[in-house]
């Protein structure tokens, strides 16, 4: 791991993320619901989900800040134990400030994952900024690390592994699951 990435990752206690294009592949499905109303749904990666739970087991907090509102996200956030769920916020910097106040963590203890222009103000403020492989080129230029995996296809898992390795938790997980 790059020494600068390792140094930043070793400090992180809170991982915040955008949703569409980060914890999903960015596709939004409208499917028939009750009384012919369309219901929006999204797909979530199971490996991302367990990685978020591993972070929580190891004392991290997690959360999302997204411009869209989605009942599917509410369910997913509960499933993986997220602390902060902010939906319907395109202007994300004020939400970051609120979360930092609520959490008590300094900005250098916060990591953020974003893929589009609305994420840049947060990416420029946090201690560790990530973009998934499918992020806009303008966003990739603003981050400390670009994942090899795309959003919704293991990017969050890759980030969780970086954080867990940097803080000495990864070997314990491998041992727990009898991986040599």
C-alpha positions as CSV (number, residue, x, y, z in Angstrom):
1,X,0.0,0.0,0.0
2,X,1.2,3.5,-0.8
3,X,2.7,5.0,2.4
4,X,0.7,8.2,2.2
5,X,-2.5,6.2,1.7
6,X,-1.5,4.0,4.6
7,X,-0.9,7.0,6.9
8,X,-4.2,8.7,6.0
9,X,-6.2,5.4,6.3
10,X,-4.7,4.7,9.7
11,X,-6.5,7.8,11.1
12,X,-10.0,7.1,9.7
13,X,-12.9,6.4,12.1
14,X,-15.8,7.4,9.9
15,X,-16.5,6.3,6.3
16,X,-19.1,8.4,4.4
17,X,-20.3,7.6,0.9
18,X,-22.4,8.8,-1.9
19,X,-24.9,6.2,-3.0
20,X,-25.6,6.1,-6.8
21,X,-22.4,5.1,-8.6
22,X,-20.6,4.3,-5.3
23,X,-22.6,1.7,-3.3
24,X,-24.7,1.0,-6.3
25,X,-23.8,0.8,-10.0
26,X,-25.8,4.0,-10.6
27,X,-28.7,2.3,-12.3
28,X,-32.1,3.1,-10.9
29,X,-35.0,0.7,-11.6
30,X,-38.7,1.6,-11.6
31,X,-40.7,-1.5,-11.0
32,X,-44.5,-2.0,-10.8
33,X,-45.8,-1.6,-7.2
34,X,-49.2,-1.6,-5.6
35,X,-52.0,0.1,-7.5
36,X,-49.9,0.5,-10.7
37,X,-47.5,2.9,-9.0
38,X,-43.9,2.6,-9.9
39,X,-41.4,1.8,-7.1
40,X,-37.8,2.8,-7.3
41,X,-35.2,0.2,-6.4
42,X,-31.5,-0.3,-6.6
43,X,-29.0,-3.2,-6.5
44,X,-26.5,-3.4,-3.7
45,X,-23.3,-5.6,-3.7
46,X,-23.2,-8.2,-0.9
47,X,-19.4,-8.0,-0.6
48,X,-19.7,-4.3,0.0
49,X,-22.3,-5.0,2.6
50,X,-20.3,-7.4,4.7
51,X,-17.3,-5.1,4.5
52,X,-19.3,-2.3,6.0
53,X,-20.3,-4.6,8.8
54,X,-16.6,-5.5,9.4
55,X,-15.8,-1.8,9.7
56,X,-18.5,-1.4,12.3
57,X,-17.3,-4.5,14.2
58,X,-13.9,-2.7,14.4
59,X,-15.2,0.6,15.8
60,X,-15.8,2.6,12.6
61,X,-18.9,4.5,11.9
62,X,-20.4,4.6,8.4
63,X,-23.0,6.7,6.5
64,X,-24.3,8.0,3.3
65,X,-25.1,11.5,1.9
66,X,-27.1,11.4,-1.3
67,X,-29.2,13.7,-3.5
68,X,-31.9,11.1,-4.1
69,X,-34.4,9.6,-1.7
70,X,-34.9,5.9,-1.8
71,X,-36.8,3.5,0.5
72,X,-34.4,0.7,-0.8
73,X,-31.5,2.7,0.6
74,X,-33.2,3.0,4.0
75,X,-33.5,-0.7,4.2
76,X,-29.9,-1.3,3.1
77,X,-28.5,1.2,5.5
78,X,-30.2,-0.6,8.4
79,X,-29.0,-4.0,7.1
80,X,-25.4,-2.9,7.2
81,X,-25.6,-0.8,10.4
82,X,-25.0,2.7,9.0
83,X,-24.9,5.4,11.6
84,X,-25.8,8.3,9.3
85,X,-28.3,8.3,6.4
86,X,-28.9,11.7,4.7
87,X,-31.1,11.6,1.6
88,X,-32.3,14.4,-0.6
89,X,-29.2,16.6,-0.2
90,X,-27.5,17.7,-3.4
91,X,-25.5,20.3,-1.5
92,X,-23.5,17.9,0.7
93,X,-20.9,20.1,2.5
94,X,-23.4,21.4,5.1
95,X,-24.4,17.8,5.8
96,X,-20.7,16.9,6.3
97,X,-20.4,19.6,8.8
98,X,-23.5,18.4,10.7
99,X,-22.2,14.8,10.7
100,X,-18.7,15.9,11.9
101,X,-20.4,17.8,14.8
102,X,-22.6,14.9,15.7
103,X,-19.8,12.3,15.5
104,X,-17.2,14.4,17.3
105,X,-14.5,13.3,14.7
106,X,-12.2,15.8,13.2
107,X,-12.2,16.0,9.4
108,X,-8.8,14.1,9.2
109,X,-10.7,11.1,10.8
110,X,-13.3,11.1,8.0
111,X,-13.1,9.3,4.6
112,X,-15.5,9.9,1.8
113,X,-16.3,8.1,-1.4
114,X,-17.8,10.0,-4.3
115,X,-18.2,9.6,-8.0
116,X,-19.7,12.9,-9.4
117,X,-19.3,16.6,-9.2
118,X,-21.6,17.1,-6.3
119,X,-19.2,15.1,-4.2
120,X,-16.1,17.3,-4.8
121,X,-16.7,19.8,-2.0
122,X,-16.7,16.9,0.5
123,X,-13.8,15.1,-1.1
124,X,-11.7,18.3,-0.8
125,X,-12.4,18.6,3.0
126,X,-12.0,15.1,4.4
127,X,-8.8,13.3,5.6
128,X,-9.1,10.6,3.0
129,X,-10.9,10.9,-0.4
130,X,-11.8,8.0,-2.6
131,X,-13.4,7.6,-6.0
132,X,-14.6,4.4,-7.6
133,X,-13.2,3.4,-11.0
134,X,-16.4,4.6,-12.7
135,X,-16.1,8.1,-11.2
136,X,-16.1,11.2,-13.5
137,X,-12.5,12.2,-14.5
138,X,-12.9,15.5,-12.8
139,X,-13.6,13.7,-9.5
140,X,-10.7,11.3,-9.9
141,X,-8.4,14.3,-10.0
142,X,-9.6,15.4,-6.5
143,X,-9.0,12.2,-4.6
144,X,-6.2,10.4,-2.7
145,X,-7.1,7.0,-4.2
146,X,-9.1,5.6,-7.1
147,X,-10.3,2.0,-6.6
148,X,-9.8,-0.6,-9.2
149,X,-13.5,-1.7,-8.7
150,X,-16.4,0.3,-9.9
151,X,-19.2,1.5,-7.7
152,X,-21.7,-1.2,-6.9
153,X,-19.1,-3.8,-8.0
154,X,-16.9,-4.0,-5.0
155,X,-15.4,-0.4,-4.6
156,X,-16.7,-0.1,-1.0
157,X,-15.2,-3.6,-0.2
158,X,-11.9,-2.5,-1.6
159,X,-11.9,0.7,0.5
160,X,-13.0,-1.2,3.6
161,X,-10.0,-3.6,3.2
162,X,-7.6,-0.6,2.8
163,X,-8.9,0.9,6.1
164,X,-8.9,-2.5,7.9
165,X,-5.4,-3.3,6.7
166,X,-4.0,0.2,7.6
167,X,-5.4,-0.2,11.2
168,X,-4.2,-3.7,11.7
169,X,-7.6,-5.5,11.7
170,X,-7.4,-7.4,8.4
171,X,-5.3,-10.3,9.7
172,X,-7.7,-10.8,12.5
173,X,-10.6,-11.1,10.0
174,X,-8.7,-13.6,7.9
175,X,-8.0,-15.7,11.0
176,X,-11.7,-15.4,12.1
177,X,-12.7,-16.9,8.7
178,X,-9.9,-19.5,8.8
179,X,-8.2,-18.0,5.7
180,X,-4.5,-18.6,5.5
